Amino acid sequence: MSPAFGAMEVEHYSKGVLLEPFVHQVGGHSCVLRFNDKTICKPLIQREHLFYETLPTEMRKFTPQYEGVVSVSFEEDEDGNLCLIAYPLNGDHDNLESLDNSECEPKNKLLRWTNKKTLLLENEKLTKEWVRQHRKEEKMKSHKLEEEFELLKKSEVLYYSVEKKGNVSSQFKHHNPWSMKCHQQQLKRMKENAKHRNQYKFILLENLTSRYEVPCVLDLKMGTRQHGDDASEEKKANQIRKCQQSTSAVIGVRVCGMQVYQPGSGQLMFMNKYHGRKLSVQGFKEALYQFFHNGKYLRRELFESVLKKLTELKSVLEKQESYRFYSSSLLIIYDGKELQEVAVDSDPEDLEGLSEESSDESAGAYAYKPTASSVDVRMIDFAHTTCRYYGEDSVVHEGQDTGYVFGLQNLIVIIKEIRDESSE
């Protein structure tokens, strides 16, 4: 890279936010990018954008918070390396000044909008040499990604050993193959269209994993039907086939992706949608069990919170007239960080709540005491959602989305079975 290009690049980056892969994306084909610690962004699809702007009040607690729209372009250096940069939409700085950008750390090369309505680098020490080094590192990473993609094609369930001494959450970016795959595909699409278009609208959404140290994420494709009303005959037939060959047709839900940290084995486990489609109903149940198991014992303390939220969501959706959430997903998220250890010879009050399983495993040394743990349940991906209030849709549905509600009911039943069977 020439010195002149390096100087130009530093100046250009001072006008936007450098987007990075969102390392906790476990499903879907649309690229999700990290805007900052609390915000992610994804390509704007009009139907999904309309959903967020007209969202019923009672559904807001079950969806990510919508935070606006940005313009995203990709930029390429002389070596062909690509990156994605977010800019205010049509100069609308006020829209982005309301975002909390305090989490944009200089070491991550992320930038922020200032109150002066100009865009400045947070790290004043950024130099041409830094840019050169960054590009060199990115080129090395690209070769590693190609190898991981080949592995991903062959393995639908992957396990990676993590360094327990380090920060576990920071190691997701080195191991999550699905998020990197989606990121590379997005870059490829934008590069192919570069001659015709270099500006894309992306929506900003709440990062649902930001509150967790080690996010364990389950992505479930909900409903007995996945194709939208506007799908081509080929797309419709393809989606119907996928439902018929998976648990979608039988119980209205299938695994679309999963990441779990198991402190017992010191491993990160990733399951992709291709494996999820092959699961039988019993296999689906076993996958759920695996999601709630940390390698040492079942996280039983999570069940009541999950069941309460799923039941409440079911009640809300039963009242939604005309909505159809075709091809949308449901996320279940909890913190996989290792639970507090207490000595067995501690005060009896300190040992209240210990499971029999964890006490047995302690073998007189240490036992695990589950601490209060929050679980999040959210609906995502509304690119094919329809409702009578959208106005221009050719097909208008009546009543509730029975396929989605059917899937929720079966999900509740299966989780209850896992809970009850594990307590016997």
N, C-alpha and C positions, 0 to 999 in steps of 0.2 A: 504494500500500500504506500502511495506517495505521501510526503509530508503535507502537500496541498489538500489531498483527499481527506487525510486525518483531521486537519483543521476544519474542513468543511463539515465533517461528520460530527465533531464535537459541538459546533455551532448549531447544527441542525437538530441534534438531540436535545438541545436546550429549549426546544419549543414543544416538546411532547413527552409522553410517558412511554418508556420502553416496556413492552408487554412480555411476560414470560409464560411458559406452560404452567397450567394449574395442575399441580402434581397429585391432587386427590380426585381427579376425574377417573372414574372406574368403568363408565359405560357411555353409550351414545356415540354418534359419529360426528356430531358438531363439535368444533374445537372450542374449548373453554380456556381462557387465559387469565392470568393473575394481573390485576390492575394495581392492587396493594394488598396488605394483609387482610383487610376486611371487605374487599370488593373484587369480584371477578367480572369478566365480560365475555360475550359470545356474539356471533353474527346475528344481526337483527333480521328476524323474519316477521313480516307484517302481522300475520295472524297471532303470533306469540306476543308481539308488542301490543296489539290491541287487547289481548287478554289481560296483561298487566295493568293497562291504563283503565280498564273497565271492571277490574276485579271486585267481586262482591265483598263487603266488609268482613263477613263471617269467615271468609276463606283466607284472609290475609295472614293469619297466624300459621297457616299450613303451606305457605309459599314463601320463596325468598323475597326480601324487600327490593322493590324496583327503584333504581337510583338514577335513571336517565339514559342518555344516548351519547356516544362519542363517535368521531370519525377516525377510522383506522386505515393506515396505508402501510405497505411493506417497502423496505428500502434494501438495496443490494449494493455491495461493494464490488470492486474490480475483480475479486476472486469468486464472485457468485454467492457469497454468504448473505443470507436473508434475515431480517428481523422485522417485527411488527411494532409500529409506533401509534399511540393514541393521541388525538388532538381534540380540542373543543369543537363541538359541532357548529359550523357556521359562525365561529367566533363567540359562541355562547359560553363565556367564562363563568358567568354567575351560576350556571347549572352545575359546574364542577367545583366551584368554591365551597359549595355546601357539603362536599364529600370530606370525610376524615382521611387526609393523606399523611397524617402524622406517623403512620407505620411504614412509610416508604423509606427504607434504610439506604443510605448512600452506598453501602457495600454491595447492594443488590442492583445498583445502577438505576434505581427508580427515581423519578422526578416528581415535582409537585407544582400545582398552580399556586401563585402567591396572591395576596390581597391587592397588589398593584395591577392585577390583570395582565401580568407578563409572566412568562414561563422561565424559571431559573433553575439551574442545577443546584441540588442540595449539596453536592460534594464539589467544592471549588477546586479540589486538587486533581480533577479529571484532566488528563493530558493526552496528547497524541500517542505517547508511548503506551498509555493504558489501553487506548483503543486498539493499537496493534496487538497487544498481548491478549486482549479480549477476543479478537478475531482468530488468533492462533488457537486459543482454547476451544472456541466454538467449532473450528474445523476438526480438531481432535475428537470432540464429542460426537460429531456427525458420523464418523467412522464407527464409533461404539454403538450409536443408535441403529445403524444398519445391521449390525450383528444381533442386537436385541430384537429387531423386527423379525429377523429370520427365526429366532428362538420363539417369538410370540406366535408365529404361524404354526409351529410344531407343538407348542405346549399351551394348553388352555387353562391350566392351573400351575402357577409358578410359586416357588418358595425361595426367599433370599435370607441368608443369615446377616444379621446386623451387628454392628459394633456396640455392645452394651455400654461401653465407657463414653461413647459420644451421644449426641442428641439424636434420638431415634427419629423424630419427626423430620429432621433435616435430611435423612437418608432416603426418604420417599422419592426425592427428585432423581436419585441415582438408579432407582429400581422399578418405578411404576411404568411399565411398558405401554399401557393404553393411552395415558395422557400424552406421552411423547409421540405415539403413532398419530394421534389426532392432530397434534401441533404440526408435524411434518406434512401431513396431508393438506392442511389449511394453507401452509406456505406454498406447497406445490400448485394448488388450485389458483392462488393469487398470482403466482408467477406466470402460469399459463395464460391468464387473462390480462397480463400487464399491458399489452398493446392497446387494449380496449378500455381498461379500467384500473385505477390504482387507489381509489377511495371507496371504503366500505363503511357502512354504519354498523356499530356494535352496541348492544344494550348492556348497561351496568347493573349488576345484581349483587345482593348480599352474599358474602362468602360464608356459607353455613358451617364450614369446618374451622373457622378462625378461633372459636372459643375452646377448642380441644387441643391438648398438647400432642396426642398421637391419635388422629382421627381414624376410627374404624368405620367404613362406609359400605352400606349395602344398597345397591341400585336395583329396584324391582320394576319390571315392565308390567303395568297394570291393565286389566280389562281382557275381555274375550275377543275383542276386535282391535286391530292396530292401524288399518288403512283409513285415511281421511276420506271425506266425501268427494274431494277433488282428485283423488288418485287415479292414475291411468289404469287401464285394464291389466297391464302387465304388473304394475306395482301392487294392485289389489290382489291379484292371484298369488304373487310372491308373499305378501303379508298373511294371506289366509293360510297358505301352506306352512309358514313358520308357526302360526298359532296351532294348527292342527297337529303338528309334529312336536309340540312342546306342551308344557303344563298350562299354557294360556287357555287352551280350549277346554281343559278339564276343570281347572280351579280358578281361572281368571287372573293368574299372576305367574311370572317366571323370573328367574334370576337374570339380570342384565349385566351385572358386574359386582365385584366385591374386593375390598382390601381389609385385612385383619392383621393386627400385631399380636403375636403370641409370645409374651415374655417368658413362658415356660420353656420354650425351645429357642428363644431368641431369634424368631423368624418373622418375616413379613410374608403374608400369603395374598396372592392376587388370583382372582377367578374372572374370566372374561365371559362375554355374552354367548360365545360359541359353545362353551361348556354348559352354560345355563339352559340353552335350548335343548340339550340332550337329556336333561334330568327328567326322571319319572317323578310322580308325586312324592314317593318315598325319598327319592334323591333330593328333591326340593326341600323336604323336611330336614334331611341330614345336612344340607347346605346351611339352612337356618341355624341348626344346632352348632355347626362349625363357626358361624358368624358370632355367636354369643359365647363361644368357648375360647379362653385365652391360652390354651395349652397346658393349663394346670387344673382348671375347674371351670364350671359353667357360671357365667355372670348372672346368677339368678336375681340379683337385686335390680336388674334392668327391666325385668319382665313387666312388672306392674305399671311402670311409667310408659312403656311401649304400648301395652294393651289399652291403657287409659286414653292415650292420644289417638290410637287407631280407631277406637270406638267413637271418640268425639268427632274425628274426621268423617267416619261413616255416617254419623247423624247429620253432619253439615251437608254432605253430598246428596243425601237422600232428599234434601229440601231444595236442591238446585234444579230449577225448572229449565229444561231444554239443553243444558250443557252436555257435551260429549267430549271426553278427554282422550281421544284416540292417540295411541302411541306415546302417551305421557308416562313418566316414571314416578316412583315414590322412593325417597331416600330415608334410610334409617341410619343415624349417626350416633356414636358414643365414643368416649375417650378410652383408648386402649392402654393408657399408661399403667405401669405396674402399681398394684394397690399397696396400701400401707402394710408393713410388716410389724407384728407385735410379738414379744416373747411370750411363750406359753405360761411361764411362771409369773406373768404380770398379774396385776390386780384383776379379780374376776369381772369387774365392771368394764375393763378394757377388752375383754374377750366376748362380750355380748354381741351376737350377730354373726359369730363365726359359723360357717357351714360345717357339717360333719365331714364332708369330703376334704376341706382344707385342713381341718384338725388332724385327720388321719395322715395326710401327706406330710404334716409337720414332723412326725416321728419324734415328738418330744423336744424339738428345737424351736422352730418358728411356725406360726400359722398366719394365714392371710385374713385380714379383717376387711370385708367390703366397705368402702366408704360411700357416702351419698354420691350418686353419679347421675348426671342429667343425660337424657336421650332426646334427640331431635327427630321429628317425623315431618317431612316436607314433600309436597308435590313439585315436580319440575318438568320442563320440556313441554311446551304447549303449542308447538308449530302446527299441529293438526287439530287443535281444539276448535269446536264450533258452538254457537249459541244463537238463538233467535235474535238477540240484540245486536248481532254483528251486521245485520241489514242486507248485505250483498250475497249471502250464501244461498245457493239454489235449493239446498235441502234444509228443512227446519224440523228438528226433532221435538218430540213431546216427552214430558216427564223426566225422571232421573236417568243417569247413566247406569243402567242395570248391570252392564258388564264390569264396570269399575267397582261398583258396590259389591258385586258378587265376589270379586277378587279380594276386596278388603275383608269380607266376612270369612272367607276361607283362610286368609292370612291370620286373622284373629284366632280362629279355631286351631290352626296348626301350632301357633306360638303357645297357646294354652296347653296343648297336648305335650309340648316339649317341657313346659314348666311343671306340669303335673307328674309326668313320667320321671323327671329328674329328682323329684322330691320323695319318690316312693322308696 
